Amino acid sequence: MTARPAVFLMDTMTNATPLSPLPPLPMDAAPLLPQKPPMRLVTRLLAASASSGGEALAECVLEASSPFADGQGNINPVAFIEMAAQTCAAAQGYADTGRPAREGFLVGVRDFTCAGTAGAGAKTGEVLHVRIRPVAELDGFILVDAAVSRPQGTGPLASLRVKVYLPPMEHS
């Protein structure tokens, strides 16, 4: 494994010295998300921008105890929406390293398409990837294109656009 150079966040409000070095990726998503199991769907953040508003890639592995799984291990497609929202949160948590955690809100979903029915055959224990790409931002509202796929690249299981709201960071 190749060591990655430290990336530092600058405090853009004051142009001060770096706030904190960013941890190397991939990393466990738990410290980046407020959700606890079984609602935490993102297990690892694989790639993310050092600044807010960049693309990100996350890994999700749903456990059998997930509220999005049925008794046979099938994943309900609504889980893909939550995976996209949590990937947004994990990417923002990463960009905010060294700052207090911010609360964000999923406020809308558009253009949700799923390959087939019943979660496109996605199962608990299966590794899924979620890629997000912010496309617009206005006053804390961010439109994000998202795709859920298997790592083998067999095409998207789902694609969607989510709208999230991220309140401004409080400065003291």
N, C-alpha and C positions, 0 to 999 in steps of 0.2 A: 504494500500500500504506500502510495506516495504522500508525503506530508504536504499539506496545503499551507500557503502563507497565511498569516493572520490577517483578517479583514477587520477594519475598525469602522465603527459608525461615528459620524461627526454630528455634533449637536447643531442642527441646521438653524435653530432659533438664535444662537449666539455665536456661531462659527468658532466654538471653543475646541479644545483638544478632544481626541477620541473618547467616547464614553466607555466603551468596553470592547475587547476583542470578541469577534464572533466565533462560536465553537465550530469545529470542522464538521462537514457533512459527509455522509449521512449521519443523522443523530436521532435518538429516541424522541418521539413527539410529546411525551408526557409533560415535560417541563414547559412546553409551549402552549398547552391547551388547558382550559378550565374543566373540560369534561373528564369524568372519572369512568372507569369500566362499570358497567358494560356499554355506556353511551360513548366512550372514546373509541372512534372508528379508525382514526389515523394512528398508525403505530410508529412510523418513522418518516422524517422529512429527509428526502433524498437530495434535493437541489432547491436552492432559493436564491433570490437576489439579496444583496446586502442592504438594499434600500426598499422602502415600502413601495408597492405598486409594480413589482416585477413578477416574472413567471416563476412557477414553483412546481415541483414534482414530489408527491408523497406516496407512501406505501400504506395500504390498508389490509388488515387481516382480521376478519370478523370471527369471533368465537361463537360456539354453539349457544352460549347464554345471551347473545345479542338480542335485543328486542326487535331487530330487523330480520331475524332468522325464524324459519318455521321448524317444526319437529324433525323434518327430514334434512335440515342443513341448507335449505334454499334461502337465498338472500332476496328480500323484498326490494324491488327497484327504488322505492323511496329512500333506501339507504344511500343510493348514489348521490342524492341531493345533499344529504347530511355529510357525506364524504367530501363533496366539493366545498361546502361551507367550512368544514373543519380544516381542509387544506389551506383555505384562505387565512383562517385563524392561526394555523401553525406557521405559515410564511410571515404573517405580520408579527407573531411572537418572536420569530427569529430576527427580523429586522429591528425589533424593539429591544433586543438584548441589552441588558444593563439599565433598562427603564422599567417603571412599574407596569404591570400587565394592564392592557386595556380590554374593556368589554366590547364585543362587536355583536351585530344582529343580522341574521338572515331575514331580509325583508321581501324577497320575491324570487320567483323562478319562471323562466321563459324557455321556450323552444326545447323542452325536455323530450328527447327521443331515446328509446331503449331498444337494443337489438333483441327482438323476440319478446317473449313474456317471461314472467317469473324471474326477473333479474338476469335475463340472458344466460341462464344456467349457472350463474355465479353461486358458489357454495361457501359455507363457513370453512375456515382454515385455509382457504385459497388466497394467494397473494394477488392483490389488485393494485394498479397504479392509478393515481389521479393527477392529471396535469391541469394547471390553471394558467390563464393568461388574462390579466386585467386589460379591458378595452376602453374604458372611460371612467372618469372620476369627477365628481362635482360635489363640493361641500360635504365631504365625508361619505357620500354614496358612491359605491364602486360597482361597476358592471364587470363581471368576470365570466369569460368563456371557460368551460371545464369539459374534460373528457375522462371517462373511466375506462380502463382497458386492462388486459392481462399483460404481464411483462413480456410475453413471447411475441407481442406485436401482431395479434390476429385481428386487429381492428377494434374500434371502440365498442364497449358494451353499452355505453350511454354517452350522450353529449347533451349539454345544457348550458344555459346562461343563468347565473345567479346574480342577484343584487344584494349587496351587503352594506350595512351602515357601520362606520367606525367613527365614534365620537372623537373629537380632537383630544390630543394628549394634554393633560393638565400640567401647567408649569408652576413651579413654586418659586 
